[in-house]
Amino acid sequence: MTNKTRVSTACALSAAALLTGVAAPAATAAPAAHHLAHPGRSDRQIPFTAAEVTARDDGTYEITWKAPGVRKVAVRANGRTVATGGSAGKVTVSGLPAADRQWFDLVPDRGQRLRLADRLIELEGTVNFRDAGGYRTEDGQWVRMGAVYRTDSLDKLTDADLAKLKRLGLSVDYDLRTASERSAAPDRLPTGVRYVVADVLGDSSPVFAMPATAAEAEQMMIDGEKSMVSSTGARSAYSTVFAGLVRDADGTLYHCTAGKDRTGWASAALLTALGVPRETVMKDYLASNDYRAEANAAALAALPAAQAAVYKPMLDVRPAYLNSGFDEVEEAYGSFAAYERKALGLDGRELRTLKAELLVG
């Protein structure tokens, strides 16, 4: 690798990901209920300030929550109560029958219940397919799970994966990749899923020298993140995705190659638009490091140590990358609200529609 080798931003954000290919084990999938939100009514407000479901390798589930002011919380699955607790709890549930995707209802003694599942959708042909929801907003609502999904590339999906995604209820797939990526690794999709190209980087992306050091690689990723905010192609691609979400969010999937950079910004923009705090948005963004850990480690282990050191920043997601995107929003548009209007094409009415579609509580 030398500075004489020229690559595009698209290559910077996807070439390292193409080194991977480690598949995840199979798991579950099933649609979630759509709860109606009634802002302003205390009996319909969700009292949980934090809650999460984590599926364990041994088939058990860990459910944690915090609900200040609540005396009792019942954890329900498959129509029955499987655990109970107080205003804060951590329980492990075992012995549940196999299901496409295991859902839990956290039912407080006052206020609205919260429906959650493990965020990861485990498939044989992906490692970073996950639910975009399950997060609390600044004003106490929650992003509905079972509606919008994000993932890495879909070219290695097995027939069992396709059947599982069919049951998941996918309706539209937004492919954020370049033409060369799409040609080299075309998506496999369940029948009936609408396929939409929303190329973020395109053929007009800036050209950078292939990095010779880890510091140069990190700077390349920072510059690439900025281009995803302000370039013409990125504005067009992400506005296409958001227009689709406004029309009908249920069953929406967006993805790139590794499911971390272009996809990461799509989710960061969506969660921010919905009112999720920046700290939570960052947590969701950085989770790709965990979901991709095994695949990334295998990719780096196959390289000479010096080359692996340079590639690692391109396989990672780092706070500096996402922060550079938000910095670019401020510099290019002045505020995130202006970015919503000018780049994502969301006016006030459309933003209200998006929130009505995806927020509960």
N, C-alpha and C positions, 0 to 999 in steps of 0.2 A: 504494500500500500504506500503510495507516494502522493505528494501534493500535485503531481502532474496528472493524476487521475481525476477527471472531472465527473461529478455526479449532480443530479438535480435534487431539489428539496424532497421530491417524491422518493427518491432513492434513499435519502438520509433518513426518512421516517419509516421506510419499509424494507430496505435491503437487509438490515440486520434481522428483522423479523422473519424473513424468508429462510434464515438459517435454521429456524426452529421447525418443529413438526411433531413434537411429542404430543400424543393424544391423551385426553383425560378419560377416566372410567365412566361407564354409563350410569344414568340415574333416573330422575323422575320429571314429569311435567303434567300440569293440569291448570285450567283457567281459574282465575280468582273472581270472587264476587265483586260487583261494582257497587260500593256504598254511596248513597246520596248524601251530599253535604248540605247543611242548613246553617250557614254562618249566622251568629248572633243568638242562636238558641242554645242555652246551656245544656239541655238534655241531649244535644247532638254533638257537642264538642268532645274531642278526644282528650282525655286527661293525661295520656302518657307523654312524658317528656323525653323518654328514651325507651327503645324496645328493639330486640333483634332475635332472630332464629338462626341457629347454626347447626347444620347437619354434621354429624360425626361419622368417621369411617366405620365405626362399629354398628351403625344403624340407629343410634340414639340421636336425640335432638336436645340441644341446650337452648332454653328460652330465658332471656333476661328482660327486665323492664323496670322503669321508674314511673310512678304515678302519684305525685304528691297530693295529699288530701283524700286519696281513695283508701278505704278500709280493707277491701278484699278484691282480689282479681282471680277469676277462674280462667284456666287455660283449657280451651276446647279443641278437639280434633276429631274429625269423622263423626260429628254429631254427639260426642260425649265429653264430659269433663275429664281431663287426664292429669291435671295438677291444679293446685290453688296456692295463693300466696297473698301477701299484704301489699302495701303501697310500693315496695321495692321487692323484687324477687329474682331468683336464679334457680331454675328447676331443670332436671334432666328427664326426658320422656323416652321410654323404651317400649318395645313390644307392639309397635304399630304395624299394621299390615303394609306390604309393599304397595306403593302408589306412584303414579307418574311424577307427582310433586306433592309433598306433604304440606298442607296449609294448617295454620293455627289461628284461632280466634282468641284474643286477649279481651276478656269480658269484665269490665270494672263494675263495682256496685253503683256507680253513677257515671253518666256520660256515655259516649259512643264507644263501641267495641273497636278493636284494631285488628285487621286481618293481615297476617304476615307469613312468609315462607323463607327458607334459606335463599339468599340472593343468587347463588350460583346455580345455573342449569347445567348439570354434568352430562356431557355428551362424549361419545367415543372420538369424534373428529374435531373437537375444539377444546381449548383450555380456558377461555376467557369469555364464555357466554353467560351473561348475567342480567338480572332484572335491574332496570334503571330506577326503580322506585324503592319504597320502604324508608324514606328519610323525612324528618320533621322540618317544617318551615319555621321561619322567624316568628310567625304569628300563631303557631300551635297547630296548624293543619299538617297533614301527612301526604306524601306523594304515593298515590295508589300503586300497589304492586300488581303484577299480572297484566300490565297494559303495554309497556314499552320495554324493549330489550336492546342490549348492546353486545357486540361480540367481535372476535377475531375472524379470520377467513373461514369460509364455509365449503371450500373445495373438497375437504376430506370427510365430510359427513357420510356416515354409513346409512344403510337402509333403515336400521333400527332408529338412528338419529332422526331421519326424515319422518318416520312414523310418530316419534315423540313430539317433534315440532308441529306436526299436523294437529295433534291433540292439544298442543299448547294454544292453538288458535291464531297462528301468524297469518297476517293478511297482506303485508307489504314489506319488502326488503330494500332499503336504501344502501347502495354500494358506493362507498366514499372513495374507492381506489382509482388509480390511474388506468388508462387503457392497457398498458403493458401488464400491469398486475392482473387485471380482469382476464386478459387473454391467456396468461400463464397459469392461472388458477381460477377458472370460472366457478361461480357459486353452484352448489347443489341445493335445491329447494323443494319443499313439499309441493305437490300439484295444487294449483289454485292460488299460490302466493304471487302477488304482483311484484315484478322486479323493476327497480328504478335506479338508473345511474345518476349519482350526485357526486361527481369527481371534484374533490376539494382542491387538489394540486394542479391537475391538468398538465398541458404541455408548455405552459407559460411560466412555470415556477422558476424562481431564481436559481442560478447555477453556483454551486460552491465547490471548493477543492475538497477531495476526500481527506478527512482529518488524519494528521500524522501523530497526534497526541490525544490523550483523554480529554484535556482541556479544550482542544479544538473540536472534538466530537460533541462535548457538552454545549459549546457555543453554537454549533450547527443545529442542535436540537432546539435551543432557545430561539434562534433565528427562524427555524421552521415553524415554531409555535406562533410567532408573530405573523408569519405569512398566512396562517390559517384564520387569522382575525381580519386582516385588512386587504388581502389580495382579491382581485375581481372574481377569480374562479371559486375561491372559498365562500365569498358572499353569496354567489349564485347557488352553490351546492347546499349550504346550510339553510338558505331561505327556502329551497325546495323541500328539505326535510321538515322544517317548521311549518310550512304551508300544509303539508300532509298531516302533521300532528294536530293542527287546528281543525282540519276537516274531520278527522277520526283518528284518535290516538290508539285505540285498542288494536293490538296485534301488530304494532310497529316494531321493526328491527332496523338498526343501522350498524354498519361495520366497516372496518378497513382490513389491513392484513394482520396486525398483531392485536387490534382492538384496544389500543392504548393512547395513540397520539391524535389522529383525526377523530376517531371515535371518542377519545377522552375529552376533546374540546366540545364535541356535540353534546355529551352528557353534562359537562361543566356549564355550558350555556343554557341547557334546558333546566337544570336544577337551580341555577341562579335566577332565571326568568320566573321560576315558580316560587322563589322566595326562600330557598334553602340557604342556610348560613355558609359563608366562605369556608369555614373550618370543616364543615361536613362535605362540601364540594371537593375540597382537597383530599379528604379521607377516601372518597369514592374514586378519585383520580389515581391516588397512590396504590389503591388495592390491586391494580394490574401487576404490581411488583410481586404480590403474594400469589395471585392466580397463575402468573407466568413463571414463577420461580424455578420450577423443575425444567421447563422447556428452555428457559434462558441459561440455566446452569449447564444443560447438555450442549447447547450451542457453543458456549464459551469453552467448555472442556475439549471440544473438537478443534480448537484453534491453538496455535502457538501462544505462549503466555504474553508476549509483547503485543501481538495482534488482538488478543482477547481484552487486554487493558484498554485498547482504543475503542473496541466495539461495545464494551459494557455500557458506556453512557447512551448509546443508541438503542440498547435493549431495555434500559431502565425508563421509568418515569420518575421525575424528580420535582420537588416543589419549585425549583427555579424555572422549570419549563412552563408549568401552568401559570405561575406568577407572571412570566413574561407575556403570556397571552392576555391576562387581565391588564397588565401595564399598557399593552398595545391598544386595548379597548379605550383606556383613558386618553392615550396620546392621539389616537386617530379619530375618536368619536366624542370624547369629552366625558362620557358617562356610559354605564351599561344600559341605561334606558335609551340613550341615543343609539347605541349599537343595536338594540332590539329593533328600533324603527328603521334605521338606515341600512343595516346589514342583514338582519334576519327577516325583515319585512313584517314585523309585528306591530300593528297599531293597537290602540287601547282596547278596542272591541275584540280583536283577535287574541290579545293577551288574556282578557277575561274569559274568553271561550276556552283557551288552553288550560287555564286554572280550573275552570268548572269541570273540564274533562278529567283532569289528573289529580286534583286535590280532594281529600276527604277530611271531614271534621269541622 
